[in-house]
């Protein structure tokens, strides 16, 4: 899935919803990183 997302972003397909990408990067990613840090 990650490789597919990367492929889609790199080639700038018209179907990319940048609002979702921004929401994931700024809202979800910090939460995920925090959870991983707790496990380590």
LOTI-449644 format. One record per atom (N, C-alpha, C): residue number from 1; residue in one letter; chain; x, y, z. Coordinates in steps of 0.2 Angstrom, whole numbers. Example, Ala and Ser with C-alpha at 12.3 -4.5 7.8 and 13.67 -1.06 7.14 Angstrom:
<gudos>
<gudo k="1" r="a" c="A" X="66" Y="-28" Z="39"/>
<gudo k="1" r="a" c="A" X="62" Y="-22" Z="39"/>
<gudo k="1" r="a" c="A" X="66" Y="-16" Z="39"/>
<gudo k="2" r="s" c="A" X="64" Y="-11" Z="35"/>
<gudo k="2" r="s" c="A" X="68" Y="-5" Z="36"/>
<gudo k="2" r="s" c="A" X="64" Y="0" Z="39"/>
</gudos>
This chain:
<gudos>
<gudo k="1" r="x" c="A" X="4" Y="-6" Z="0"/>
<gudo k="1" r="x" c="A" X="0" Y="0" Z="0"/>
<gudo k="1" r="x" c="A" X="4" Y="6" Z="0"/>
<gudo k="2" r="x" c="A" X="10" Y="6" Z="4"/>
<gudo k="2" r="x" c="A" X="14" Y="12" Z="4"/>
<gudo k="2" r="x" c="A" X="17" Y="13" Z="-2"/>
<gudo k="3" r="x" c="A" X="20" Y="8" Z="-6"/>
<gudo k="3" r="x" c="A" X="23" Y="9" Z="-12"/>
<gudo k="3" r="x" c="A" X="18" Y="11" Z="-17"/>
<gudo k="4" r="x" c="A" X="12" Y="9" Z="-17"/>
<gudo k="4" r="x" c="A" X="7" Y="12" Z="-21"/>
<gudo k="4" r="x" c="A" X="5" Y="19" Z="-20"/>
<gudo k="5" r="x" c="A" X="5" Y="21" Z="-14"/>
<gudo k="5" r="x" c="A" X="4" Y="28" Z="-12"/>
<gudo k="5" r="x" c="A" X="10" Y="32" Z="-15"/>
<gudo k="6" r="x" c="A" X="16" Y="30" Z="-14"/>
<gudo k="6" r="x" c="A" X="21" Y="34" Z="-16"/>
<gudo k="6" r="x" c="A" X="21" Y="34" Z="-24"/>
<gudo k="7" r="x" c="A" X="20" Y="29" Z="-27"/>
<gudo k="7" r="x" c="A" X="19" Y="29" Z="-35"/>
<gudo k="7" r="x" c="A" X="14" Y="34" Z="-37"/>
<gudo k="8" r="x" c="A" X="8" Y="34" Z="-34"/>
<gudo k="8" r="x" c="A" X="3" Y="39" Z="-35"/>
<gudo k="8" r="x" c="A" X="5" Y="46" Z="-34"/>
<gudo k="9" r="x" c="A" X="8" Y="47" Z="-29"/>
<gudo k="9" r="x" c="A" X="10" Y="54" Z="-27"/>
<gudo k="9" r="x" c="A" X="16" Y="57" Z="-32"/>
<gudo k="10" r="x" c="A" X="21" Y="52" Z="-33"/>
<gudo k="10" r="x" c="A" X="26" Y="54" Z="-37"/>
<gudo k="10" r="x" c="A" X="24" Y="56" Z="-45"/>
<gudo k="11" r="x" c="A" X="19" Y="52" Z="-47"/>
<gudo k="11" r="x" c="A" X="17" Y="53" Z="-54"/>
<gudo k="11" r="x" c="A" X="11" Y="58" Z="-54"/>
<gudo k="12" r="x" c="A" X="9" Y="61" Z="-49"/>
<gudo k="12" r="x" c="A" X="4" Y="66" Z="-48"/>
<gudo k="12" r="x" c="A" X="-2" Y="65" Z="-52"/>
<gudo k="13" r="x" c="A" X="-5" Y="59" Z="-51"/>
<gudo k="13" r="x" c="A" X="-11" Y="57" Z="-54"/>
<gudo k="13" r="x" c="A" X="-17" Y="62" Z="-52"/>
<gudo k="14" r="x" c="A" X="-21" Y="63" Z="-57"/>
<gudo k="14" r="x" c="A" X="-26" Y="68" Z="-55"/>
<gudo k="14" r="x" c="A" X="-31" Y="66" Z="-50"/>
<gudo k="15" r="x" c="A" X="-31" Y="59" Z="-48"/>
<gudo k="15" r="x" c="A" X="-36" Y="57" Z="-43"/>
<gudo k="15" r="x" c="A" X="-33" Y="58" Z="-36"/>
<gudo k="16" r="x" c="A" X="-28" Y="61" Z="-35"/>
<gudo k="16" r="x" c="A" X="-25" Y="61" Z="-29"/>
<gudo k="16" r="x" c="A" X="-29" Y="67" Z="-25"/>
<gudo k="17" r="x" c="A" X="-31" Y="65" Z="-19"/>
<gudo k="17" r="x" c="A" X="-35" Y="70" Z="-15"/>
<gudo k="17" r="x" c="A" X="-30" Y="73" Z="-10"/>
<gudo k="18" r="x" c="A" X="-27" Y="79" Z="-11"/>
<gudo k="18" r="x" c="A" X="-22" Y="82" Z="-7"/>
<gudo k="18" r="x" c="A" X="-25" Y="84" Z="0"/>
<gudo k="19" r="x" c="A" X="-31" Y="85" Z="0"/>
<gudo k="19" r="x" c="A" X="-34" Y="86" Z="7"/>
<gudo k="19" r="x" c="A" X="-33" Y="80" Z="12"/>
<gudo k="20" r="x" c="A" X="-34" Y="74" Z="9"/>
<gudo k="20" r="x" c="A" X="-33" Y="68" Z="13"/>
<gudo k="20" r="x" c="A" X="-26" Y="67" Z="15"/>
<gudo k="21" r="x" c="A" X="-22" Y="68" Z="10"/>
<gudo k="21" r="x" c="A" X="-14" Y="68" Z="11"/>
<gudo k="21" r="x" c="A" X="-12" Y="72" Z="17"/>
<gudo k="22" r="x" c="A" X="-14" Y="79" Z="16"/>
<gudo k="22" r="x" c="A" X="-12" Y="84" Z="21"/>
<gudo k="22" r="x" c="A" X="-15" Y="82" Z="28"/>
<gudo k="23" r="x" c="A" X="-21" Y="79" Z="28"/>
<gudo k="23" r="x" c="A" X="-24" Y="77" Z="35"/>
<gudo k="23" r="x" c="A" X="-21" Y="72" Z="38"/>
<gudo k="24" r="x" c="A" X="-19" Y="67" Z="34"/>
<gudo k="24" r="x" c="A" X="-15" Y="61" Z="37"/>
<gudo k="24" r="x" c="A" X="-8" Y="63" Z="39"/>
<gudo k="25" r="x" c="A" X="-5" Y="67" Z="35"/>
<gudo k="25" r="x" c="A" X="2" Y="70" Z="37"/>
<gudo k="25" r="x" c="A" X="2" Y="74" Z="44"/>
<gudo k="26" r="x" c="A" X="-3" Y="78" Z="44"/>
<gudo k="26" r="x" c="A" X="-3" Y="83" Z="50"/>
<gudo k="26" r="x" c="A" X="-7" Y="81" Z="56"/>
<gudo k="27" r="x" c="A" X="-12" Y="77" Z="54"/>
<gudo k="27" r="x" c="A" X="-16" Y="74" Z="60"/>
<gudo k="27" r="x" c="A" X="-15" Y="67" Z="62"/>
<gudo k="28" r="x" c="A" X="-14" Y="63" Z="58"/>
<gudo k="28" r="x" c="A" X="-13" Y="56" Z="60"/>
<gudo k="28" r="x" c="A" X="-6" Y="54" Z="61"/>
<gudo k="29" r="x" c="A" X="-2" Y="56" Z="57"/>
<gudo k="29" r="x" c="A" X="5" Y="54" Z="57"/>
<gudo k="29" r="x" c="A" X="9" Y="56" Z="64"/>
<gudo k="30" r="x" c="A" X="8" Y="61" Z="67"/>
<gudo k="30" r="x" c="A" X="10" Y="63" Z="74"/>
<gudo k="30" r="x" c="A" X="8" Y="58" Z="79"/>
<gudo k="31" r="x" c="A" X="1" Y="56" Z="79"/>
<gudo k="31" r="x" c="A" X="-2" Y="52" Z="84"/>
<gudo k="31" r="x" c="A" X="2" Y="45" Z="83"/>
<gudo k="32" r="x" c="A" X="3" Y="43" Z="77"/>
<gudo k="32" r="x" c="A" X="6" Y="36" Z="75"/>
<gudo k="32" r="x" c="A" X="13" Y="36" Z="78"/>
<gudo k="33" r="x" c="A" X="17" Y="41" Z="76"/>
<gudo k="33" r="x" c="A" X="24" Y="42" Z="79"/>
<gudo k="33" r="x" c="A" X="24" Y="41" Z="86"/>
<gudo k="34" r="x" c="A" X="20" Y="45" Z="89"/>
<gudo k="34" r="x" c="A" X="19" Y="45" Z="97"/>
<gudo k="34" r="x" c="A" X="18" Y="38" Z="99"/>
<gudo k="35" r="x" c="A" X="13" Y="34" Z="96"/>
<gudo k="35" r="x" c="A" X="12" Y="27" Z="98"/>
<gudo k="35" r="x" c="A" X="18" Y="23" Z="97"/>
<gudo k="36" r="x" c="A" X="21" Y="23" Z="92"/>
<gudo k="36" r="x" c="A" X="27" Y="19" Z="90"/>
<gudo k="36" r="x" c="A" X="33" Y="21" Z="96"/>
<gudo k="37" r="x" c="A" X="34" Y="27" Z="97"/>
<gudo k="37" r="x" c="A" X="39" Y="29" Z="102"/>
<gudo k="37" r="x" c="A" X="37" Y="26" Z="109"/>
<gudo k="38" r="x" c="A" X="31" Y="25" Z="111"/>
<gudo k="38" r="x" c="A" X="29" Y="22" Z="117"/>
<gudo k="38" r="x" c="A" X="31" Y="15" Z="117"/>
<gudo k="39" r="x" c="A" X="30" Y="11" Z="111"/>
<gudo k="39" r="x" c="A" X="32" Y="4" Z="111"/>
<gudo k="39" r="x" c="A" X="40" Y="3" Z="111"/>
<gudo k="40" r="x" c="A" X="43" Y="8" Z="109"/>
<gudo k="40" r="x" c="A" X="51" Y="7" Z="109"/>
<gudo k="40" r="x" c="A" X="53" Y="9" Z="116"/>
</gudos>
